[in-house]
Amino acid sequence: MTKRIIPCLDTREGKLVKGVHFKDIQQIGDPVEYAQRYEEQGADELVFLDIVATPEERPTFVKAVSDVTDVLTIPLAVGGGIRSVEDAERVLDAGASKVSVNTAAVKNPDLISNLASEFGSESVVSAIDADKVSEDKWEVYISGGKKSTGIDMVEWAKTVESKGTGEILYTGLHTDGTKDGYDLKGTSTLAEVVDIPIIASGGAGSLEHIKDALTKGEADAALAASIFHYGEYTVREVKEYLRDQGVSVRL
């Protein structure tokens, strides 16, 4: 199966930002410019996250979504602040291909069913942010990684699949922004318990980390931010490396 490479655009008030462990947020620039750059480099799709919409209890910054989709031809998944079918509709009308839900879905799992029924499972991504609590157990967090839920990650993954989500975006909170590598055990665990695609997120710092997520982690796609934003690697360099390592990618 062809693997996907997905740059992530974390935004706050319409500006591109980046943090470590969901904290220490620094402004980087204009998400439109970065979106154009990543498409030109060969990104398969992009993820746009309004990282403060949920904590601030407000809708997604739709104008920023529209500005980004205006320059793209590849799919864009949008998350942050989507609490209802109406919120999702506004984002999709602004040009997004998919919506990503986390906090609102944990509070109301039927939201996933409603979104899948209205827009199709292929348009629904369940974002799961989880922290490792033991060798074989992870706990789901919400509100931008700030609130623990006590919910077991594996059980929650099975739930979102049963509700109709099309894929899971998994971020290991303990690896996010560290550039020390993805949570391979958490990613592979999810890949083994559900039949929908898994996007690995949180911790990419090298070409090998991305390869490991797609092979050892059994992910269908790898999401990264820092290594692309700061020019350490281009999307094309990542894909050429993966191809040379025997990983199927679209060049």
N, C-alpha and C positions, 0 to 999 in steps of 0.2 A: 504494500500500500504506500502511495506517495505521501510523504510527511510534509507538514506545513510549517513555515516560519512566520511568526506573527509579532511584529513590533507593537509595543503598548504605549499609548498616549495617556498618561495620568494627567488630569487637568484640575485646576482650581481657578474659578472665576474666568474661565476661558483661556488660561495660560498653561503651557506645558510645565509640569513639575516632576520632581523625583525625590524619593525619601528612602530611608532604611528602616526595616521593621515597621513600615507604615508611619514612621515618625521623621523628624528632622527634614521637613519638606523644603526643598529649594526650587526656586523658579528657574526654568531653563530657556524658554522662548515661546515662539508661535507654533501651535500644533499644526496649523495649515502648512507651514513650510516643511516641517518634519514629515508630515503625511505624504506630501509630494515626493520628498526625497526617498522615502521608503518604498513607495510604489515604483519609482524609477529604478531602484536597486533590485526589484524583483520580489518584494513581499507578497505573500499569498493573500493575506488579509490584514486588517488592523483591528486593535481593540482600543476603544476610547472610554476612559473611566473618569467620571466626575467624582473625585474622591471625597469631596466635602458635601455633596448633595444629601446623602443619607444622614450624616451626623448633624447637619444644619436643618434637617427635615424640610427640604425644599425639592422641587422638581429638577430634573437634569437641565443643564444650561443648553437649551435647544439651539440657540443661534450658533454656538461654537460647533455643535454637531453639523449643522447645515453648512457652515463655512468649510468644514473638513470634507464633507461628502461632495461638495461642489467641485473639488479638485481630484476626486478619486474615481477609478473605474473598478477597483477591487472591493470585496465586501468589507463592511465596517460593522463591528459589534459594539454596542453602547451600553454601559452600565453606570449605576449611581443614581439614586433618587427615583427609580421606577417602582411604583407601589400599586399600580393598577393597569388594567387594559388601556385606559385612556392615556396614561403616562406613556405606555409603550407605543401607542398609536401616534402620539406626537413625535416621538423619536424616529419611528419608521417613516412617517410622513416627511421628516427632515432629511431622509435619504439613507438612514441606517438599514442594514440588511438583517441584523439580529439585535435582540435585546438581552442583556445579562442581568439576572436578578440574584440577590443574596438575602439581605436582611428582611425585606418584605416577604420573601418566600418562606423563610424560616418561621416568621410570625403567622403566615397564612399559606400553607402548602398548596391550597387550591388555586392560588394565583398562577402557579405553573400550569395547572390544568386549563385554566381560563385562557392563558396566553397561547398555549399550544392549540386549543380549540379555535381561537380567533385567527391566529396568524400561521399556524403550522409548527410542528416540533422543530423543523429546520431553522426557525427564526428565534428559538428560545435557548439561551445558555444559562446553566446554573453555575454561578460562581460559588466555590466552596473555599473559604479561608479557614485553615485549621492549624492547630499547634499540637506538636507531639507531646503526649503525656506519659507514654511508656514505649517500650520497644515495638509493640503491636497495637497501639491505641492513639487516636488523634481526636481532639475535641474541636467542634465547630465554633467559630467566632463570627460575630456580626458587627455592624456599625463601624465599618472601616478597620476591622481587626481590634476594636477596643473593648468589646463585650463578649465574655464567654457565655456559652449557652448550656453547657453540660451535655450537648447532643453528640453522640458518637458519629464520626465522619463516615464510616462505612455504612451504617444504617441510614444516614441521611442521603448518601449517594444512591442507595437502593430506592429510597422514597422519591427522590426527584426523577429518577428514571421511570418509575411507575406512574408518576404524574404527567409524563410526556415531554420532559426536556430533551433537547436534541443533542447536547453535549455538555460536558463539565469542564469548567476552568478552575483548576486546583492550584491554590497558592499556599505553600508552606510558610506560615508566619515566622517560623524560626530560621528560615533561609532567605526570606525576602530582602532584597537589596544588599545582601552580604557579598555577592559575587563569589561565594565559596561553593556554588553548585546547588542544583535543585534538590528537593526532598525526594530522592529516587524511590525510597521504600514506600512513602505515602502515595506517590504517583503510580507505582506498579501495583500496589494494593487496590487502588481504585480501578485500574485497568482490568484487574482480574475478577472484580465483583460485579461490574456492569458491562453491558454490551454496546454502550454508546461511546463516542470518541472522548478522549481525555486530552485537555490542553495543559501542559506543564507550565507552571509560572513560579517565579520567585527564586532568585539566586544565581542567574547565569552570569559567569565571569570569564568564560573561555569557550573556545570552539569545542573542546572535549566535553564540557558540561552539557552543551546542547546535544551533542551526539549521545551522551549517556542518558539524557532524558528520553530520547527517542528510541533507544535500544534497551538499556537496562531498566529504564523507567516505564517502558512499553507505552509511552505517550504517542498520540496521533499527531500532535503539534507541539511546538515549543514557543512560548511567549518570552520576550526579553525587552528590556528598556535601556538600562544604563549603558550596556556595551554598544548599542546603536546610537543613543543620544550623544555620547561623548566621543564618538568616532573611533572607537577601538577596533570595531569590525563593521563592514557593510553587510547588508543582507546577502548580497551576491557572494562575498567572501565566505560567509557561513555555509551557503548552499554548495559552493564549489568544494569546500572541505568535506561536507557531508557526502557529496557524490563520490569523492575520492576514497571515502571510508566505506563505501558500499551501501549508503543509505539513499533510498529513492526520494528525490526531490524534483520539483519542477523548476528548471532553469530558464 
